[in-house]
């Protein structure tokens, strides 16, 4: 039962997860490491020297880089071998995703093509569509774009106004509408377009050469300037009926589940970017001297490095753990044939975890580039320094693939739906927490990392207790109370991050890695867990305070004090030890 819960989306809140049940980057095999090395070599040697030209959108340059990536097999990692791809696992997608941000805006075009542009056909396309389009998408001969957002509908995807009407002959759908902020629109060959058929969202493959397809001018953006972003305008576009992706009227299944994958992939790129930002900032801080000594020697600067490295560690732990979960969920899919029904279920399973990945990683990246600019001082504001571009580029990640606010709200919303439907016994677990509060076993168990594991279980109980009280006392009002929902979402986020970091650290202690590696993961897991517990405690009090009152509130707050009881640690000392390792290595210390 525990193993079954551990593999279910959201099940981590209920199960006692063991280290052997999570995937970590330390377990990457030789194929993964060679793929990572090849990707970095390609990006650093071919793309990085031409970033300035790329940012100015030099004609044909992005397309040529995409073609080179196709030749190396990087565009077809998740495309079946039968259609010219590599049929590789989710960890392969992560290791490549971590490296492509070294090519600046190339990472955006790459992600849009390989993720939300190609995967709708891989998972929801017909065998005929796969045979027709996937070989070109894998080789780079064909470039894809994803068209969901409209001028009047961003987060409200189901509010799309684009329409598709079947012609009298029954051979084509006639599409009309405008899609907004479409990545790769300037040079893509096919577009995965969402339009409503009789009011129901449906996904279509639209080719650039089809009559009635036109484009707005390039958007002038704050960042990711090298990527193409345009409107896609559809005026009486005749699309063959065989170009419907998935089931007619069920485009939301394709859209939302592909966005789950997109969020997961965005997180991989964000942790790669965070590592790069830390590396760039460390180099500057070592070379820049103030008062006769390097910036990197000051405690105020080292504190920043410790925080960035710790939160990057947690985000990285989350992403690889989720890669393992998604790989397990998708292992039985036959993506060479018609697997659309099975794919919908498999990709929906870990919707909660994918949203958590996206929020955690994008906000870690924003921390890394923001503090990077701060460490650079005035030079961080000058375009000559790469941290300036990274600062601007990072901001889009909290908007891409659903805003972070929408992703946060999806977490408790999805969990509550699964609780009500009986998929997850969350409500029963919440009721049982009050019984546990009477138990003397709530004291800390074990020492070191084992004590941290015990602390994660307490954090889960606290999360369940707050959720149960909110659901019981607020009733149907809860689904519209975004103040409370955001507090619950933050608690779940912190639980997933802290547990991922602790489980990884426990697993690493038995691995053949350097002593410095073991030391860093232990210290980062500890600092991360204690920081997370502080945040969880704060939000638990706020959520419960909004749902309880009087004597009942006093009783609950007394219970919270039992759950959050934990040994004291020297948080400042932990930061100093982590910072020392980071400064000595001159980069994120374990990659």
C-alpha positions as semicolon CSV with decimal commas, in nm:
position;residue;x (nm);y (nm);z (nm)
1;X;0,000;0,000;0,000
2;X;0,284;0,241;0,086
3;X;0,458;0,176;-0,246
4;X;0,132;0,224;-0,436
5;X;0,073;0,557;-0,261
6;X;0,432;0,663;-0,321
7;X;0,381;0,629;-0,696
8;X;0,048;0,812;-0,708
9;X;0,026;1,180;-0,784
10;X;0,008;1,362;-0,451
11;X;0,068;1,036;-0,267
12;X;0,384;1,173;-0,109
13;X;0,162;1,354;0,144
14;X;0,032;1,022;0,275
15;X;0,310;0,767;0,232
16;X;0,635;0,726;0,421
17;X;0,867;0,749;0,124
18;X;1,203;0,573;0,145
19;X;1,528;0,681;-0,025
20;X;1,520;0,386;-0,265
21;X;1,189;0,515;-0,405
22;X;1,333;0,840;-0,541
23;X;1,554;0,903;-0,843
24;X;1,852;1,134;-0,792
25;X;2,105;1,292;-1,031
26;X;2,379;1,088;-0,865
27;X;2,228;0,780;-1,034
28;X;2,273;0,905;-1,389
29;X;2,429;0,632;-1,603
30;X;2,710;0,664;-1,854
31;X;2,468;0,729;-2,141
32;X;2,313;1,018;-1,949
33;X;2,652;1,165;-1,866
34;X;2,773;1,138;-2,226
35;X;2,452;1,302;-2,347
36;X;2,501;1,584;-2,096
37;X;2,863;1,632;-2,203
38;X;2,771;1,635;-2,572
39;X;2,493;1,888;-2,518
40;X;2,716;2,124;-2,322
41;X;2,990;2,097;-2,584
42;X;2,744;2,177;-2,863
43;X;2,590;2,473;-2,682
44;X;2,918;2,622;-2,558
45;X;3,112;2,575;-2,881
46;X;2,846;2,644;-3,144
47;X;2,581;2,866;-2,986
48;X;2,742;3,060;-2,700
49;X;2,993;3,245;-2,926
50;X;2,700;3,375;-3,132
51;X;2,461;3,472;-2,856
52;X;2,475;3,841;-2,949
53;X;2,376;3,765;-3,309
54;X;2,109;3,529;-3,181
55;X;1,966;3,797;-2,953
56;X;1,941;4,027;-3,255
57;X;1,750;3,752;-3,438
58;X;2,000;3,724;-3,721
59;X;1,808;3,575;-4,012
60;X;1,819;3,195;-4,021
61;X;2,054;3,160;-3,723
62;X;1,808;3,005;-3,477
63;X;1,682;2,769;-3,744
64;X;2,038;2,658;-3,821
65;X;2,104;2,585;-3,453
66;X;1,785;2,381;-3,436
67;X;1,897;2,182;-3,740
68;X;2,233;2,113;-3,574
69;X;2,053;1,999;-3,259
70;X;1,847;1,767;-3,476
71;X;2,158;1,616;-3,631
72;X;2,287;1,538;-3,282
73;X;1,959;1,368;-3,190
74;X;1,867;1,630;-2,930
75;X;1,530;1,714;-3,088
76;X;1,413;1,355;-3,084
77;X;1,498;1,239;-2,733
78;X;1,138;1,141;-2,657
79;X;1,035;1,055;-3,013
80;X;1,009;0,677;-3,079
81;X;1,297;0,524;-3,270
82;X;1,046;0,400;-3,526
83;X;0,989;0,764;-3,626
84;X;1,351;0,879;-3,624
85;X;1,386;0,958;-3,255
86;X;1,593;0,829;-2,965
87;X;1,323;0,676;-2,736
88;X;1,510;0,799;-2,428
89;X;1,386;0,834;-2,071
90;X;1,275;1,139;-1,873
91;X;1,616;1,178;-1,706
92;X;1,767;1,221;-2,052
93;X;1,529;1,509;-2,115
94;X;1,636;1,662;-1,783
95;X;2,012;1,644;-1,845
96;X;1,970;1,806;-2,187
97;X;1,726;2,060;-2,048
98;X;1,981;2,163;-1,786
99;X;2,247;2,237;-2,047
100;X;2,062;2,424;-2,324
101;X;2,019;2,747;-2,118
102;X;2,389;2,811;-2,176
103;X;2,271;2,903;-2,525
104;X;2,044;3,184;-2,396
105;X;1,729;3,218;-2,611
106;X;1,808;2,898;-2,795
107;X;1,675;2,718;-2,488
108;X;1,332;2,875;-2,542
109;X;1,305;2,770;-2,907
110;X;1,439;2,425;-2,819
111;X;1,193;2,372;-2,534
112;X;0,893;2,496;-2,731
113;X;0,977;2,259;-3,015
114;X;1,077;1,945;-2,825
115;X;0,817;1,978;-2,551
116;X;0,479;2,136;-2,612
117;X;0,538;2,142;-2,989
118;X;0,630;1,777;-3,049
119;X;0,486;1,581;-2,756
120;X;0,117;1,636;-2,843
121;X;0,181;1,423;-3,152
122;X;0,397;1,170;-2,964
123;X;0,134;1,108;-2,697
124;X;-0,196;1,198;-2,864
125;X;-0,133;1,175;-3,238
126;X;-0,267;0,899;-3,462
127;X;-0,019;0,649;-3,609
128;X;-0,057;0,828;-3,941
129;X;0,018;1,167;-3,789
130;X;0,323;1,025;-3,615
131;X;0,456;0,873;-3,936
132;X;0,398;1,197;-4,125
133;X;0,532;1,455;-3,879
134;X;0,761;1,300;-3,617
135;X;1,060;1,216;-3,841
136;X;1,090;1,580;-3,950
137;X;1,038;1,707;-3,596
138;X;1,312;1,476;-3,467
139;X;1,561;1,574;-3,739
140;X;1,496;1,948;-3,727
141;X;1,371;1,958;-4,083
142;X;1,034;2,055;-3,936
143;X;0,995;2,299;-3,646
144;X;0,686;2,309;-3,425
145;X;0,499;2,575;-3,227
146;X;0,220;2,548;-2,971
147;X;-0,082;2,778;-3,006
148;X;-0,311;2,797;-2,703
149;X;-0,293;3,154;-2,568
150;X;-0,514;3,422;-2,724
151;X;-0,531;3,801;-2,681
152;X;-0,824;3,757;-2,439
153;X;-0,740;3,424;-2,277
154;X;-0,415;3,336;-2,108
155;X;-0,463;3,150;-1,781
156;X;-0,826;3,086;-1,880
157;X;-0,738;2,844;-2,160
158;X;-1,095;2,718;-2,191
159;X;-1,205;3,074;-2,269
160;X;-1,042;3,057;-2,613
161;X;-1,243;3,220;-2,893
162;X;-1,083;3,053;-3,197
163;X;-1,333;2,837;-3,384
164;X;-1,328;2,540;-3,618
165;X;-1,632;2,459;-3,834
166;X;-1,664;2,145;-4,047
167;X;-1,718;2,224;-4,416
168;X;-2,014;2,097;-4,611
169;X;-1,812;1,816;-4,766
170;X;-1,696;1,693;-4,424
171;X;-1,332;1,698;-4,537
172;X;-1,189;2,005;-4,364
173;X;-1,237;2,219;-4,056
174;X;-1,233;2,592;-4,128
175;X;-1,032;2,766;-3,854
176;X;-1,064;3,129;-3,754
177;X;-0,901;3,313;-3,466
178;X;-0,583;3,474;-3,338
179;X;-0,321;3,315;-3,116
180;X;-0,099;3,536;-2,904
181;X;0,265;3,516;-2,784
182;X;0,348;3,209;-2,992
183;X;0,709;3,095;-2,951
184;X;0,883;2,990;-3,277
185;X;0,604;3,150;-3,484
186;X;0,855;3,331;-3,705
187;X;1,001;3,011;-3,852
188;X;0,788;2,714;-3,740
189;X;0,648;2,478;-4,004
190;X;0,361;2,329;-3,807
191;X;0,141;2,470;-3,533
192;X;-0,049;2,277;-3,268
193;X;-0,356;2,501;-3,266
194;X;-0,647;2,487;-3,022
195;X;-0,989;2,593;-3,150
196;X;-1,347;2,521;-3,047
197;X;-1,571;2,284;-3,242
198;X;-1,931;2,341;-3,132
199;X;-1,797;2,510;-2,821
200;X;-1,556;2,230;-2,728
201;X;-1,180;2,273;-2,744
202;X;-1,004;2,062;-3,007
203;X;-0,639;2,041;-3,112
204;X;-0,536;2,065;-3,477
205;X;-0,210;2,037;-3,670
206;X;-0,194;2,346;-3,890
207;X;0,079;2,376;-4,152
208;X;0,243;2,708;-4,224
209;X;0,171;2,677;-4,596
210;X;-0,204;2,635;-4,551
211;X;-0,418;2,909;-4,703
212;X;-0,520;3,179;-4,455
213;X;-0,228;3,146;-4,211
214;X;-0,050;3,475;-4,141
215;X;0,158;3,629;-3,865
216;X;0,189;3,946;-3,663
217;X;0,522;4,128;-3,626
218;X;0,786;4,012;-3,381
219;X;0,702;4,116;-3,026
220;X;0,955;4,346;-2,861
221;X;1,021;4,165;-2,536
222;X;1,188;4,233;-2,201
223;X;1,402;3,921;-2,236
224;X;1,451;3,602;-2,439
225;X;1,501;3,840;-2,729
226;X;1,656;3,581;-2,956
227;X;1,339;3,372;-2,958
228;X;1,063;3,439;-3,208
229;X;0,733;3,552;-3,053
230;X;0,446;3,649;-3,281
231;X;0,073;3,633;-3,325
232;X;-0,056;3,350;-3,542
233;X;-0,360;3,469;-3,736
234;X;-0,605;3,217;-3,881
235;X;-0,850;3,336;-4,146
236;X;-1,068;3,063;-4,297
237;X;-0,783;2,813;-4,278
238;X;-0,889;2,475;-4,424
239;X;-0,744;2,198;-4,204
240;X;-0,799;1,834;-4,309
241;X;-1,013;1,633;-4,065
242;X;-0,725;1,388;-4,028
243;X;-0,525;1,668;-3,862
244;X;-0,732;1,655;-3,543
245;X;-0,498;1,557;-3,259
246;X;-0,651;1,336;-2,994
247;X;-1,030;1,321;-2,972
248;X;-1,268;1,576;-3,120
249;X;-1,392;1,813;-2,850
250;X;-1,136;1,688;-2,597
251;X;-0,855;1,928;-2,673
252;X;-0,839;2,019;-2,306
253;X;-0,704;1,669;-2,237
254;X;-0,419;1,733;-2,480
255;X;-0,362;2,092;-2,368
256;X;-0,354;2,041;-1,995
257;X;-0,154;1,720;-1,997
258;X;0,106;1,850;-2,239
259;X;0,137;2,155;-2,016
260;X;0,213;1,916;-1,729
261;X;0,512;1,788;-1,925
262;X;0,603;2,142;-2,026
263;X;0,615;2,250;-1,661
264;X;0,842;1,962;-1,574
265;X;1,074;2,045;-1,865
266;X;1,077;2,415;-1,779
267;X;1,193;2,322;-1,428
268;X;1,490;2,129;-1,569
269;X;1,597;2,432;-1,773
270;X;1,549;2,660;-1,473
271;X;1,781;2,459;-1,247
272;X;2,043;2,454;-1,523
273;X;2,009;2,831;-1,551
274;X;2,034;2,875;-1,174
275;X;2,356;2,673;-1,168
276;X;2,494;2,887;-1,450
277;X;2,394;3,212;-1,275
278;X;2,569;3,094;-0,959
279;X;2,880;3,002;-1,158
280;X;2,893;3,341;-1,332
281;X;2,840;3,529;-1,007
282;X;3,102;3,329;-0,819
283;X;3,358;3,402;-1,089
284;X;3,286;3,773;-1,071
285;X;3,292;3,775;-0,690
286;X;3,630;3,603;-0,685
287;X;3,783;3,850;-0,932
288;X;3,623;4,168;-0,797
289;X;3,802;4,318;-0,497
290;X;3,663;4,563;-0,248
291;X;3,858;4,693;0,054
292;X;4,152;4,491;-0,076
293;X;3,987;4,147;-0,065
294;X;3,763;3,947;-0,304
295;X;3,389;3,999;-0,275
296;X;3,356;3,624;-0,225
297;X;3,525;3,653;0,116
298;X;3,247;3,864;0,272
299;X;2,984;3,693;0,484
300;X;2,704;3,905;0,338
301;X;2,794;3,775;-0,009
302;X;2,856;3,417;0,102
303;X;2,510;3,406;0,261
304;X;2,365;3,465;-0,085
305;X;2,572;3,183;-0,234
306;X;2,462;2,945;0,041
307;X;2,095;3,025;-0,015
308;X;2,116;2,991;-0,394
309;X;2,307;2,662;-0,371
310;X;2,069;2,518;-0,110
311;X;1,754;2,605;-0,297
312;X;1,906;2,487;-0,624
313;X;1,984;2,157;-0,452
314;X;1,622;2,121;-0,342
315;X;1,490;2,212;-0,687
316;X;1,727;1,967;-0,854
317;X;1,618;1,695;-0,611
318;X;1,254;1,767;-0,692
319;X;1,306;1,757;-1,069
320;X;1,492;1,425;-1,074
321;X;1,246;1,271;-0,830
322;X;0,960;1,380;-1,057
323;X;1,143;1,244;-1,362
324;X;1,142;0,904;-1,195
325;X;0,773;0,928;-1,113
326;X;0,680;1,031;-1,467
327;X;0,894;0,759;-1,619
328;X;0,713;0,503;-1,406
329;X;0,371;0,644;-1,500
330;X;0,453;0,633;-1,873
331;X;0,648;0,306;-1,886
332;X;0,365;0,100;-2,036
333;X;0,262;0,350;-2,304
334;X;0,305;0,231;-2,661
335;X;0,386;0,567;-2,816
336;X;0,437;0,408;-3,158
337;X;0,061;0,353;-3,190
338;X;-0,264;0,510;-3,075
339;X;-0,212;0,562;-2,703
340;X;-0,408;0,884;-2,652
341;X;-0,646;0,752;-2,383
342;X;-0,370;0,587;-2,183
343;X;-0,143;0,889;-2,232
344;X;-0,401;1,127;-2,089
345;X;-0,422;0,926;-1,769
346;X;-0,045;0,875;-1,739
347;X;0,044;1,242;-1,793
348;X;-0,233;1,362;-1,562
349;X;-0,117;1,142;-1,274
350;X;0,159;1,375;-1,160
351;X;-0,004;1,708;-1,246
352;X;0,051;1,825;-0,888
353;X;0,421;1,738;-0,891
354;X;0,472;1,904;-1,231
355;X;0,317;2,228;-1,105
356;X;0,536;2,213;-0,794
357;X;0,844;2,159;-1,014
358;X;0,765;2,464;-1,222
359;X;0,705;2,695;-0,927
360;X;1,002;2,576;-0,719
361;X;1,256;2,587;-1,001
362;X;1,144;2,914;-1,163
363;X;1,154;3,094;-0,828
364;X;1,497;2,952;-0,745
365;X;1,620;3,084;-1,079
366;X;1,476;3,427;-1,006
367;X;1,659;3,425;-0,673
368;X;1,987;3,325;-0,841
369;X;1,978;3,597;-1,108
370;X;1,847;3,866;-0,874
371;X;2,122;3,802;-0,621
372;X;2,363;3,766;-0,911
373;X;2,290;4,121;-1,021
374;X;2,321;4,237;-0,659
375;X;2,666;4,082;-0,622
376;X;2,776;4,239;-0,951
377;X;2,664;4,578;-0,822
378;X;2,644;4,843;-1,094
379;X;2,810;4,611;-1,342
380;X;2,513;4,377;-1,311
381;X;2,305;4,652;-1,474
382;X;2,533;4,670;-1,777
383;X;2,451;4,463;-2,086
384;X;2,815;4,365;-2,132
385;X;2,782;4,131;-1,835
386;X;2,586;3,808;-1,895
387;X;2,402;3,828;-1,563
388;X;2,211;4,129;-1,700
389;X;2,063;3,920;-1,982
390;X;1,997;3,625;-1,752
391;X;1,807;3,855;-1,515
392;X;1,577;3,968;-1,796
393;X;1,545;3,622;-1,947
394;X;1,452;3,454;-1,620
395;X;1,138;3,658;-1,562
396;X;0,930;3,483;-1,827
397;X;0,955;3,148;-1,649
398;X;0,705;3,253;-1,384
399;X;0,459;3,326;-1,667
400;X;0,533;3,040;-1,908
401;X;0,324;2,720;-1,889
402;X;0,067;2,883;-1,663
403;X;0,159;3,157;-1,418
404;X;0,301;3,053;-1,084
405;X;-0,021;3,170;-0,921
406;X;-0,227;2,940;-1,142
407;X;0,013;2,652;-1,075
408;X;-0,005;2,711;-0,701
409;X;-0,385;2,708;-0,711
410;X;-0,383;2,389;-0,919
411;X;-0,208;2,204;-0,636
412;X;-0,474;2,219;-0,361
413;X;-0,750;2,220;-0,621
414;X;-0,632;1,894;-0,775
415;X;-0,565;1,733;-0,436
416;X;-0,912;1,824;-0,308
417;X;-1,076;1,680;-0,620
418;X;-0,884;1,357;-0,576
419;X;-0,976;1,347;-0,210
420;X;-1,347;1,393;-0,283
421;X;-1,340;1,131;-0,561
422;X;-1,165;0,881;-0,334
423;X;-0,850;0,861;-0,545
424;X;-0,643;0,978;-0,248
425;X;-0,753;0,916;0,114
426;X;-0,653;1,267;0,215
427;X;-0,964;1,347;0,421
428;X;-0,935;1,030;0,626
429;X;-0,566;1,099;0,683
430;X;-0,646;1,452;0,796
431;X;-0,890;1,319;1,056
432;X;-0,630;1,076;1,187
433;X;-0,377;1,353;1,249
434;X;-0,570;1,473;1,556
435;X;-0,525;1,127;1,709
436;X;-0,152;1,144;1,645
437;X;-0,136;1,472;1,833
438;X;-0,212;1,280;2,152
439;X;0,081;1,046;2,090
440;X;0,414;1,083;2,265
441;X;0,583;0,958;1,947
442;X;0,570;1,305;1,797
443;X;0,908;1,383;1,952
444;X;1,214;1,379;1,727
445;X;1,332;1,032;1,631
446;X;1,690;0,953;1,538
447;X;1,976;1,187;1,467
448;X;2,114;1,372;1,168
449;X;1,937;1,294;0,841
450;X;1,708;1,040;1,012
451;X;1,579;1,317;1,234
452;X;1,514;1,525;0,922
453;X;1,311;1,239;0,776
454;X;1,102;1,236;1,092
455;X;1,059;1,611;1,055
456;X;0,924;1,569;0,702
457;X;0,658;1,332;0,835
458;X;0,557;1,596;1,090
459;X;0,542;1,853;0,811
460;X;0,306;1,626;0,618
461;X;0,082;1,585;0,923
462;X;0,075;1,962;0,965
463;X;-0,017;2,004;0,601
464;X;-0,293;1,744;0,629
465;X;-0,426;1,896;0,950
466;X;-0,446;2,244;0,798
467;X;-0,612;2,108;0,484
468;X;-0,865;1,907;0,684
469;X;-0,961;2,199;0,908
470;X;-0,994;2,432;0,609
471;X;-1,208;2,180;0,418
472;X;-1,429;2,104;0,718
473;X;-1,486;2,460;0,838
474;X;-1,496;2,646;0,508
475;X;-1,682;2,381;0,309
476;X;-1,766;2,477;-0,049
477;X;-1,631;2,828;0,015
478;X;-1,278;2,684;0,018
479;X;-1,261;2,635;-0,359
480;X;-1,300;3,011;-0,410
481;X;-1,090;3,128;-0,115
482;X;-0,760;3,186;-0,292
483;X;-0,599;3,334;0,019
484;X;-0,634;3,001;0,198
485;X;-0,562;2,791;-0,112
486;X;-0,234;2,973;-0,171
487;X;-0,132;2,907;0,189
488;X;-0,209;2,535;0,150
489;X;-0,021;2,528;-0,181
490;X;0,288;2,678;-0,019
491;X;0,278;2,412;0,252
492;X;0,256;2,130;-0,002
493;X;0,537;2,288;-0,206
494;X;0,767;2,309;0,095
495;X;0,688;1,950;0,198
496;X;0,774;1,814;-0,146
497;X;1,096;2,015;-0,165
498;X;1,222;1,932;0,184
499;X;1,141;1,563;0,156
500;X;1,305;1,537;-0,187
501;X;1,623;1,695;-0,050
502;X;1,632;1,476;0,260
503;X;1,564;1,150;0,077
504;X;1,834;1,233;-0,177
505;X;2,084;1,312;0,098
506;X;2,008;0,981;0,271
507;X;2,052;0,794;-0,055
508;X;2,379;0,970;-0,138
509;X;2,538;0,870;0,193
510;X;2,560;0,513;0,065
511;X;2,696;0,606;-0,278
512;X;3,049;0,618;-0,411
513;X;3,085;0,996;-0,427
514;X;3,339;1,235;-0,279
515;X;3,332;1,340;0,084
516;X;3,266;1,699;-0,025
517;X;2,966;1,579;-0,223
518;X;2,823;1,397;0,079
519;X;2,894;1,694;0,303
520;X;2,720;1,939;0,073
521;X;2,403;1,733;0,028
522;X;2,382;1,673;0,404
523;X;2,423;2,041;0,489
524;X;2,195;2,161;0,208
525;X;1,925;1,908;0,299
526;X;1,942;2,020;0,662
527;X;1,933;2,392;0,592
528;X;1,662;2,340;0,331
529;X;1,447;2,128;0,561
530;X;1,465;2,369;0,854
531;X;1,394;2,668;0,631
532;X;1,097;2,483;0,480
533;X;0,962;2,389;0,822
534;X;0,967;2,754;0,928
535;X;0,760;2,845;0,623
536;X;0,519;2,554;0,673
537;X;0,462;2,651;1,037
538;X;0,385;3,010;0,941
539;X;0,134;2,916;0,670
540;X;-0,029;2,650;0,887
541;X;-0,106;2,911;1,153
542;X;-0,241;3,151;0,891
543;X;-0,461;2,891;0,719
544;X;-0,597;2,749;1,042
545;X;-0,645;3,098;1,184
546;X;-0,869;3,178;0,886
547;X;-1,080;2,865;0,943
548;X;-1,092;2,825;1,323
549;X;-1,171;3,055;1,613
550;X;-1,212;3,064;1,990
551;X;-1,118;2,772;2,215
552;X;-1,098;2,537;1,919
553;X;-0,826;2,753;1,762
554;X;-0,627;2,749;2,087
555;X;-0,643;2,368;2,094
556;X;-0,528;2,341;1,735
557;X;-0,242;2,584;1,788
558;X;-0,126;2,372;2,080
559;X;-0,126;2,074;1,843
560;X;0,081;2,269;1,592
561;X;0,341;2,336;1,858
562;X;0,379;1,961;1,908
563;X;0,414;1,897;1,536
564;X;0,675;2,164;1,475
565;X;0,891;2,069;1,773
566;X;1,240;1,999;1,644
567;X;1,602;2,004;1,762
568;X;1,784;2,334;1,737
569;X;2,043;2,367;1,460
570;X;2,298;2,635;1,386
571;X;2,146;2,781;1,069
572;X;2,422;3,041;1,037
573;X;2,686;2,772;1,076
574;X;2,518;2,565;0,804
575;X;2,525;2,861;0,567
576;X;2,892;2,917;0,639
577;X;2,980;2,554;0,566
578;X;2,778;2,550;0,245
579;X;2,923;2,882;0,130
580;X;3,276;2,755;0,194
581;X;3,219;2,456;-0,037
582;X;3,055;2,672;-0,303
583;X;3,334;2,933;-0,303
584;X;3,607;2,667;-0,308
585;X;3,450;2,495;-0,609
586;X;3,367;2,820;-0,786
587;X;3,035;2,675;-0,902
588;X;2,738;2,472;-0,787
589;X;2,953;2,230;-0,590
590;X;2,834;1,887;-0,700
591;X;2,784;1,908;-1,076
